[in-house]
Amino acid sequence: MTRSILIGAEMLNWSDLNPVDARPAAAGPAAAALLAAALQPSDKVLLAGPHSVDLIIDVASRVASVDVLVRSAPDAEEIAERYIVQPLTENRVFCGALDRFTPEYGAADGYDAIIALDGLDRLVSPDTAKLTWADALAALQARLVPGGRLLLGAQNEFGFERLIQPNIAAALPRDDEWARNLTDTAPAGLKPLENALQDAGLAVTHRYAVFPSLVEARVALTDVSGPMPAAVAARLMAERYSGTNLMDPYRLVQDTVRSGLTVELAPAWYVVAGAGQLPDAFPIEAIPSGPGVLLEEYLLDAFRVDDQAAVRRTIPDYVKWLLKQPRHIAEVAAPDNVVINGASFRLFGEGEPTEERGKAMVIEHLGRFVRRSLEGGSRQPWPASGYPQGLTARLASMAGITMTKALTPPREMIRPLGTEEQLVTVARLTEELSAASARAILFHGQISGIRQSKPYRVGHTVTGPLRVTRRHVLRVVRKAKRVARGRR
């Protein structure tokens, strides 16, 4: 006996909740926070598409009733078993494709809210007739009551991932990428998505950029232009795409903030239609409050314009502030975790604690900043080098700290993380090498000119015999010393 209701086009040997070679269901604290803010206790809700079971249970605990529509038969049974606690409960699980979810199924009078945070492409099965993205949207819209709310997720097919991962275009399709009708007809980009919803008669009231992905929505932001949201988004992308990439994820996100393209290039979006006032970020506590910028970004901006005065002024102030902090703050207060606002500093967020305080801790924090700047291919105001020890010592000396042998970290070569940053570094090194070669040629010409001048030749003629005599005397003295040692 099945607990779910089979409606047709079910996928019997397939799971979106526990995939083998496919992306998992939509989940994450940002998704949970959005639903908690957008739903009301009296709502009748339809959850369409794969959402994590924990998310489904959380929604069911907040509203009057929940119907779930999934295409996977094993998923439908798992969901029904975990969140339907009574045989006569109003919560139901429907198993099948969206085109089979006809008015005879579900709420006859419609739903107050329809949630499809995973998007629309996983609402079909191999038995589904040709169904476009607009058709799928219309099918969901038809089940909304007048004035109802639609919460829709959409994956960005040309987001940061396409710029970060060098092999994504050549990667083999996953097992869940066979359903081309919905994917091929889906709006490509944020503006086309909003236009498609508007053409369907849906008034978009909110849209959020989701980081780092739909299936792991840790943060959803309406605006990423501020230094604090930008830092949070950059950290999440760097954590997700660690290792070798085409570009450094952290620096890429920070660079898009300057050009105002972060939201358009976000990995995914949440679009809300018909809802009232909602916060600008989910979860709200994910974004630190207060003015200022990350100390790391402030220093790198100074690096880019060779503002050594700003660096020499800021580093000593930072070190003085750092050494006055309690241990639990000082241990995690590296430049990428500290906010500077004028002449004041404050901690940005949590971090990994270091082992010691004092000069060793200062050297470690400065060394971390140097490493991150070299890994990001940042322009340096001094001659480029892959070795961080020299630059760390230079920054430490600005605060009056000398890097002794005990404080000096092991010598290592730091290479930029991204291929683009590596090419930029090579170009910068080539330019510096060319400039050094030009100076060497200039100095050689100056020396040749000096040697050919009349004063140099006269002086060489006068001092030449003296040099010969000096060399002869030194040979005699050395010979005499050898003879004396032999006699002893």
C-alpha positions in Angstrom: 0.0 0.0 0.0 1.3 3.4 -1.0 0.9 6.5 1.1 1.3 8.8 -1.9 -1.3 9.4 -4.7 -0.2 8.3 -8.1 -1.3 10.6 -10.9 0.6 9.3 -13.9 4.1 9.6 -15.5 5.7 8.5 -12.2 9.4 7.7 -12.2 9.7 4.4 -10.3 13.4 3.9 -10.3 14.6 7.5 -9.7 15.2 9.8 -6.8 15.7 13.6 -6.7 16.1 13.5 -2.9 18.9 11.0 -3.0 20.4 11.2 -6.5 23.4 9.2 -7.8 24.4 11.5 -10.6 22.2 14.5 -10.4 21.7 17.6 -8.2 19.8 17.1 -4.9 16.6 18.8 -3.9 16.3 22.5 -3.1 17.3 23.3 0.5 19.2 25.7 2.7 18.7 28.2 5.5 17.8 31.0 3.0 15.0 28.9 1.6 13.6 28.1 5.0 13.8 31.8 6.1 12.1 33.0 2.9 9.2 30.5 3.4 8.8 31.4 7.1 8.4 35.1 6.1 6.2 34.6 3.1 3.7 32.0 4.4 0.7 32.5 6.7 -0.9 30.1 9.2 -4.1 29.9 7.2 -2.5 29.1 3.9 -3.2 26.1 1.7 0.1 25.4 0.0 1.4 23.4 -2.9 5.0 22.4 -2.9 5.9 21.6 -6.5 9.1 19.8 -7.3 11.9 18.3 -5.2 12.4 20.1 -1.9 14.3 18.6 1.0 12.1 16.7 3.5 13.2 19.0 6.3 12.0 22.0 4.3 8.7 20.2 3.6 8.2 19.4 7.3 9.0 23.0 8.3 6.4 24.3 5.8 3.8 21.8 7.0 4.2 23.0 10.6 3.5 26.6 9.6 0.4 26.4 7.4 -3.1 24.9 7.4 -2.3 22.2 4.8 0.4 21.2 2.3 0.1 19.2 -0.9 3.4 18.0 -2.3 4.0 17.1 -6.0 7.1 15.1 -7.0 7.9 12.9 -9.9 9.9 10.2 -8.1 7.9 7.3 -6.6 10.6 6.5 -3.9 10.7 10.2 -3.0 7.0 10.4 -2.7 6.9 7.5 -0.3 9.7 8.8 1.8 8.0 12.2 2.1 4.6 10.7 2.9 6.1 8.5 5.6 8.0 11.3 7.3 5.5 14.1 7.3 2.1 12.6 7.1 1.4 11.5 10.7 -2.3 10.6 10.4 -4.2 8.7 7.8 -6.9 11.4 7.6 -4.5 14.4 7.5 -5.2 17.1 5.0 -1.6 16.9 3.8 -1.1 14.9 0.7 1.7 13.7 -1.5 1.1 13.4 -5.3 3.5 11.4 -7.4 3.7 12.1 -11.1 4.4 14.8 -13.7 3.1 18.3 -13.7 1.1 17.8 -16.9 -0.9 14.9 -15.1 -1.6 17.1 -12.1 -5.1 18.0 -13.4 -7.8 19.9 -11.4 -9.2 16.6 -10.1 -6.1 16.3 -7.9 -5.1 18.7 -5.2 -7.2 21.6 -3.8 -10.3 22.1 -5.8 -10.6 25.8 -5.0 -6.9 26.5 -5.6 -3.9 27.3 -3.4 -3.0 30.4 -1.4 0.7 29.8 -2.1 2.6 27.7 -4.6 6.2 27.0 -3.9 8.7 25.8 -6.6 12.1 26.9 -5.2 13.8 24.1 -7.2 12.5 25.6 -10.5 10.3 24.0 -13.1 12.6 21.7 -15.0 12.2 18.8 -12.5 8.4 18.7 -12.7 8.4 16.5 -15.8 9.2 12.8 -16.5 10.2 10.8 -19.6 6.5 10.2 -20.2 5.6 13.9 -20.3 4.5 15.2 -23.6 6.3 18.3 -24.9 5.9 20.9 -22.2 7.6 24.4 -22.4 8.7 26.5 -19.5 5.8 28.9 -20.1 3.3 26.0 -20.2 4.7 24.7 -16.8 4.4 28.2 -15.3 0.8 28.5 -16.6 -0.1 25.2 -15.1 1.0 26.3 -11.7 -0.5 29.8 -12.1 -3.9 28.2 -12.9 -3.9 26.6 -9.4 -3.4 29.9 -7.5 -6.4 31.6 -5.9 -6.9 35.2 -6.8 -4.2 37.2 -5.0 -2.2 34.1 -4.2 1.6 34.0 -3.9 4.1 32.2 -6.2 7.6 31.6 -4.9 9.7 30.4 -7.8 13.4 29.4 -8.0 15.4 29.7 -11.2 18.9 28.4 -11.9 21.2 30.8 -13.8 22.6 28.9 -16.8 25.2 31.6 -17.4 26.3 32.6 -13.9 29.5 32.5 -11.9 29.9 28.8 -12.4 30.4 29.2 -16.2 33.1 31.8 -15.5 34.8 29.9 -12.7 34.9 26.3 -13.8 37.1 25.7 -16.9 35.5 22.3 -17.8 31.8 22.9 -17.3 31.1 23.3 -21.1 32.9 20.0 -21.8 31.4 18.1 -18.9 29.2 15.1 -19.6 25.5 15.7 -19.0 24.2 14.5 -15.6 21.5 11.8 -15.4 18.9 14.5 -14.7 19.7 16.6 -17.8 17.6 14.6 -20.3 14.5 16.8 -20.0 15.4 19.4 -22.6 12.0 20.9 -23.3 11.7 22.9 -20.1 15.4 23.8 -20.0 15.7 24.9 -23.6 12.6 27.1 -23.4 13.4 28.7 -20.0 14.2 32.4 -19.8 18.0 32.9 -20.0 18.9 35.6 -17.5 17.3 37.6 -14.8 15.6 40.2 -17.0 14.1 37.7 -19.4 12.8 35.8 -16.3 11.1 38.8 -14.9 9.7 39.7 -18.3 8.3 36.2 -18.7 6.6 36.4 -15.3 5.2 39.8 -16.2 3.9 38.5 -19.6 2.1 35.8 -17.6 0.3 38.4 -15.6 2.3 37.8 -12.4 3.4 40.9 -10.5 6.9 40.3 -9.2 7.2 41.9 -5.8 10.6 40.6 -4.8 13.6 39.0 -6.4 16.7 37.6 -4.6 20.1 36.5 -5.7 20.8 33.1 -4.2 24.3 31.9 -3.1 26.0 29.6 -3.6 23.3 27.4 -5.3 19.6 26.5 -5.4 20.3 23.2 -3.7 22.3 24.8 -0.9 20.7 28.3 -0.5 22.7 29.7 2.3 22.0 33.4 1.5 19.4 35.2 -0.6 20.0 38.9 -1.2 18.1 41.6 -3.0 21.2 43.8 -3.3 24.8 42.8 -3.4 26.3 46.2 -3.9 27.3 46.9 -0.3 30.7 45.8 1.1 29.1 43.4 3.7 26.8 41.5 1.3 29.5 41.4 -1.3 31.9 39.8 1.2 29.4 37.2 2.3 28.6 36.3 -1.3 32.3 36.1 -2.2 33.0 33.8 0.7 30.2 31.4 -0.1 31.4 31.2 -3.7 35.0 30.7 -2.7 34.0 27.9 -0.3 31.9 26.1 -3.0 34.5 26.3 -5.7 37.8 25.7 -3.8 40.8 24.4 -5.7 41.9 25.1 -9.3 39.5 27.3 -11.3 39.5 29.4 -14.4 39.2 32.5 -12.1 39.5 33.0 -8.3 35.9 32.9 -7.2 36.4 35.3 -4.3 38.0 38.0 -6.4 35.5 37.4 -9.3 32.5 38.2 -7.1 34.2 41.3 -5.6 35.1 42.5 -9.1 31.5 42.1 -10.3 30.3 44.2 -7.4 32.2 47.2 -8.8 30.5 46.7 -12.2 27.1 46.1 -10.7 26.7 42.6 -12.3 26.6 40.4 -9.2 22.9 39.8 -9.1 22.8 39.1 -12.9 25.6 36.6 -12.5 24.3 35.0 -9.3 24.1 31.2 -9.4 20.3 31.3 -9.0 17.4 33.5 -8.1 14.3 33.4 -6.0 11.3 35.4 -7.5 8.3 36.1 -5.4 5.0 37.2 -6.9 2.0 38.5 -4.9 3.6 38.7 -1.5 3.7 41.7 0.8 6.6 43.3 2.5 9.6 40.9 2.9 13.2 41.5 4.2 16.0 42.4 1.8 18.1 39.4 2.9 17.6 35.8 4.1 18.6 34.8 6.7 18.6 38.3 8.1 21.4 37.6 10.5 23.7 36.4 7.7 24.7 39.9 6.8 26.8 41.8 9.4 25.5 45.3 10.1 27.3 48.6 10.4 29.3 50.8 8.0 32.8 50.1 6.7 34.6 47.8 4.3 36.7 44.7 4.8 40.3 45.6 5.7 41.5 43.2 3.0 39.6 45.0 0.3 40.7 48.4 1.6 44.4 47.3 1.4 44.0 45.7 -2.0 42.4 48.9 -3.3 45.5 50.7 -2.1 47.7 48.2 -3.8 46.0 48.7 -7.1 46.8 52.4 -7.2 50.2 52.1 -5.5 49.0 54.1 -2.4 51.8 53.1 -0.1 51.0 55.9 2.2 47.6 54.4 3.0 49.2 51.0 3.5 51.8 52.4 5.8 49.2 54.3 7.8 46.7 51.4 8.1 48.9 48.5 8.9 50.3 50.0 12.2 46.8 51.1 13.3 45.5 47.6 12.6 48.3 45.9 14.5 47.8 48.2 17.5 44.1 47.4 17.5 44.7 43.7 17.1 47.1 43.5 20.1 44.6 45.2 22.3 41.8 42.8 21.6 40.7 39.9 23.8 42.1 36.5 22.8 38.9 35.2 21.3 38.7 38.2 19.0 42.4 38.6 18.1 42.7 35.0 17.1 40.3 35.3 14.2 40.9 39.0 13.3 42.8 38.5 10.0 42.4 41.3 7.4 39.8 39.3 5.5 37.7 39.1 8.8 38.0 42.7 10.0 36.0 45.7 8.9 37.6 49.1 8.8 35.6 52.3 9.1 37.7 55.4 9.1 40.3 54.8 11.9 38.2 52.1 13.7 38.2 48.3 13.3 35.7 45.6 14.2 35.4 41.9 13.7 33.4 40.8 10.6 32.5 37.2 11.4 33.7 33.9 12.7 37.0 32.3 11.7 39.5 29.7 12.5 41.5 30.5 15.7 45.3 30.7 15.6 47.6 29.2 18.1 49.5 32.1 19.6 49.1 35.8 20.3 51.6 38.6 20.1 54.1 39.1 17.2 53.6 35.5 16.0 49.9 36.1 15.6 50.4 39.4 13.8 52.8 37.8 11.4 50.3 35.0 10.8 47.5 37.4 10.0 49.6 39.6 7.8 51.0 36.4 6.1 47.4 35.3 5.4 46.6 38.6 3.8 49.7 38.3 1.6 48.8 34.8 0.6 45.3 35.8 -0.3 46.5 38.7 -2.4 49.0 36.5 -4.3 46.4 33.8 -4.8 44.0 36.3 -6.2 46.6 37.7 -8.5 46.3 41.2 -7.0 48.5 44.0 -8.3 51.4 44.7 -5.8 52.9 48.1 -5.3 56.3 46.5 -5.1 58.2 44.2 -7.6 56.1 41.1 -8.0 57.3 37.9 -6.3 55.7 34.5 -5.7 57.3 34.3 -2.3 55.2 35.8 0.5 58.0 36.1 3.1 59.4 39.3 1.7 56.1 41.1 1.4 55.0 39.8 4.9 58.2 41.2 6.4 57.7 44.5 4.6 54.1 44.9 6.0 55.3 43.8 9.5 58.1 46.4 9.5 55.5 49.1 9.0 54.2 48.2 12.4 57.6 48.0 13.9 57.9 44.2 14.0 61.0 42.5 12.7 60.5 39.0 11.3 63.1 37.0 13.1 64.1 33.5 12.0 61.6 32.0 14.6 58.8 34.1 13.3 59.5 33.6 9.6 57.1 31.1 8.0 58.6 28.3 5.8 59.6 29.5 2.3 57.1 28.6 -0.3 55.9 29.7 -3.7 52.4 31.1 -3.9 50.6 30.8 -7.3 47.3 32.5 -8.2 44.3 30.2 -7.9 42.7 31.1 -11.2 44.1 30.6 -14.7 43.2 34.3 -15.6 45.1 35.5 -12.5 48.0 33.4 -13.4 48.1 34.9 -16.9 47.9 38.4 -15.4 50.8 37.7 -13.0 52.9 36.3 -15.9 52.2 39.5 -17.9 53.2 41.6 -14.9 56.4 39.7 -14.3 57.2 40.0 -18.0 56.7 43.7 -17.9 58.9 44.0 -14.8 61.6 41.8 -16.4 61.5 44.0 -19.6 61.8 47.1 -17.5 64.7 45.6 -15.5 66.4 44.6 -18.8 66.0 48.1 -20.2 67.6 49.6 -17.0 70.4 47.1 -17.2 71.1 48.1 -20.8 71.0 51.8 -19.9 73.5 51.2 -17.0 75.8 49.2 -19.2 75.8 52.1 -21.8 76.5 54.6 -19.1 79.4 52.5 -17.8 80.8 52.0 -21.3 80.6 55.8 -21.8 82.5 56.4 -18.6 85.2 54.0 -19.5 85.7 55.7 -22.8 86.0 59.2 -21.3 89.3 61.0 -21.1 89.3 61.5 -17.2 88.7 57.7 -16.8 91.6 56.8 -19.2 93.9 59.2 -17.4 93.0 57.9 -14.0 93.4 54.3 -15.2 96.8 55.1 -16.6 98.0 56.7 -13.3 96.5 54.1 -11.0 97.4 51.1 -13.2 101.0 50.7 -12.1 99.9 51.1 -8.5 97.4 48.2 -8.8 100.1 46.0 -10.4 102.6 46.8 -7.6 99.9 46.1 -5.0 99.1 42.7 -6.5 102.9 41.8 -6.6 103.3 42.8 -3.0 100.3 40.6 -1.9 101.8 37.6 -3.8 105.1 38.0 -2.0 103.5 38.3 1.4 101.4 35.2 0.9 104.4 33.3 -0.3 106.4 34.4 2.8 103.6 33.2 5.1 103.5 29.8 3.4 107.3 29.4 3.8 107.0 30.4 7.5 104.3 27.9 8.2 106.4 25.2 6.5 109.4 25.8 8.7 107.2 25.4 11.9 
